[in-house]
């Protein structure tokens, strides 16, 4: 620790990783699914208070929030809590920093597909398994424990450090938008999403799309007298695959050089028909449409709509019964932060105190970064433990070594970016 200042050494010594893992295990055991996030938020607030943070907890006014054009969700919530813990001073002597992480998780699916109980954190071979351990309660707890170490080391920050625990990220970002409406701003922000500890100054966008393909019902024994919407969807799907290939070929960005498909067009659900022995009279496909860095999202939407319309025009049935495209649910705009912003270099330097230099690369998934950048005007990067490829699937896990590394890095970055007396 020869390269650290005395204050930095004290903070790193105060970072108790055993208690961090114990608390993360508690959070994993709380199934904070959409519209059920409040118990986990209440636990986060209690831990913030116990850690010495000034803690702001409020009921989110969804009726008011929905008036914001940036609002989107897929799951309507009856209740939601905003939670922000803060330390430091509100003076102008130092910079301010937000560490933002979401508490909500996606469903675990069939537990028989898991090696361990998805709602009970299990540490095995240096990995913590459980729904949300990776995406992204692990990164959120790293952020809290970084602030906790600073507080417990008795450090007085020149500016303010805010830890935001937000709901609704998985389906549109209502929690982060609520924190922005609450008035939280900073000179920079870090979101500890699972980036494999790469620094991500760019985040691709993704818009939810629904495509309805009409058919004509008939008895299955006379199927040729009907028109199967399932068969007609094949025409649309081929057009979507061609569009995806074309867009990803021409929209290249240096931060996404490692991805063959940085902006995927993925259909996630397909529902068709209403009776096994009837020809399917309608098919509804829903998915996510990748939006490129710097791309006009409305122009991108029109490009998909035009591709579907051109495909339909080549089919005799679809020409007269065109598919309908609607946009719904989560709307994640792309966002980026200048790579020469001080938060990028300070974060990289802090990371290198424990490991080789982290790569700079964009992330292909939508995240709350775009709200902090576009709605709050905050330069924001993502940097966190684990690989997002393991999220939203059975046996989700985060390496314990990554958690420890990220918590230490965030603590150092906060000290160096904000400054202290």
Protein Blocks (a to p, Z undefined) as FASTA:
>chain_A
ZZpcfklmmmmmmmcfklmmmmmmmmmmpccbehilmmmmmmmmmmmmmnopacdddddd
fklmmmpmkbccfbdcfbdcdddddedjfbfkbccddddddfbdcdebjaklpmbdfkbc
cdeehiacdehklmomkmmmmmmmmmmmmmmnopacfbdcdddddehklnnopmmmmmmm
nopacfbdcdfbdehhpacfbdcdddddddddddddddfklmmlpccfklmmmmmmmmmm
mmmmmmmmmmccfklmmpmblbccddfbdcedjbfkbccfbdcddddddddehiafklmm
mmmmmmmmmmmmmpmklmmmccddddehjddddddddfkbfklmmmmmmmmmmbccdddd
ddfbdcfklmmmmmnopacddddedjfklgoiahiacdfklmmmmmmmmmmmmmmmnopZ
Z
